[in-house]
């Protein structure tokens, strides 16, 4: 639970920094930030999916 609170606070801080930087950035920087964030979210989604699939295999193996 403590780690979850830390993660939420860090996400709020990160989003605040992004919004502030977004208003000051030119078009090229906005493109870099947008595609960087998009790539990181997609990568984290794949990572979570792979991690959950791997952990479910361990659960299936332990049931046998």
C-alpha positions as CSV (number, residue, x, y, z in Angstrom):
1,X,0.0,0.0,0.0
2,X,2.8,2.4,0.8
3,X,4.5,1.8,-2.6
4,X,1.2,2.4,-4.3
5,X,0.8,5.8,-2.6
6,X,4.4,6.7,-3.6
7,X,3.7,5.7,-7.2
8,X,0.6,7.8,-7.3
9,X,2.4,10.8,-5.9
10,X,5.3,10.4,-8.4
11,X,2.8,10.1,-11.2
12,X,1.1,13.4,-10.2
13,X,4.5,15.1,-10.0
14,X,5.5,13.7,-13.4
15,X,2.3,14.9,-15.0
16,X,2.7,18.3,-13.5
17,X,6.2,18.6,-14.9
18,X,5.0,17.5,-18.3
19,X,2.1,20.0,-18.4
20,X,4.5,22.8,-17.4
21,X,7.1,21.8,-20.0
22,X,4.4,21.3,-22.6
23,X,3.3,24.9,-22.4
24,X,6.8,26.1,-22.8
25,X,7.9,23.7,-25.6
26,X,8.0,24.2,-29.3
27,X,6.4,21.9,-31.8
28,X,9.4,19.5,-32.1
29,X,9.7,19.1,-28.4
30,X,6.0,18.5,-28.1
31,X,6.3,15.7,-30.7
32,X,9.3,14.2,-28.9
33,X,7.5,14.3,-25.5
34,X,4.2,12.9,-27.0
35,X,5.8,9.9,-28.8
36,X,8.1,9.3,-25.8
37,X,5.2,9.1,-23.4
38,X,3.2,7.0,-25.9
39,X,6.1,4.5,-26.3
40,X,6.7,4.3,-22.5
41,X,3.0,3.6,-21.9
42,X,2.9,0.9,-24.6
43,X,6.1,-0.6,-23.3
44,X,4.8,-0.7,-19.7
45,X,1.5,-2.3,-20.9
46,X,3.4,-5.1,-22.7
47,X,5.7,-5.5,-19.7
48,X,2.7,-5.9,-17.3
49,X,1.0,-8.3,-19.7
50,X,4.1,-10.4,-20.0
51,X,4.7,-10.3,-16.3
52,X,1.2,-11.3,-15.5
53,X,1.3,-14.2,-18.0
54,X,4.6,-15.4,-16.6
55,X,3.3,-15.3,-13.0
56,X,0.1,-17.1,-14.0
57,X,2.2,-19.9,-15.4
58,X,4.0,-20.3,-12.1
59,X,0.6,-20.5,-10.3
60,X,-0.5,-23.2,-12.8
61,X,2.7,-25.2,-12.2
62,X,2.3,-25.0,-8.4
63,X,-1.2,-26.4,-8.6
64,X,-0.2,-29.6,-10.3
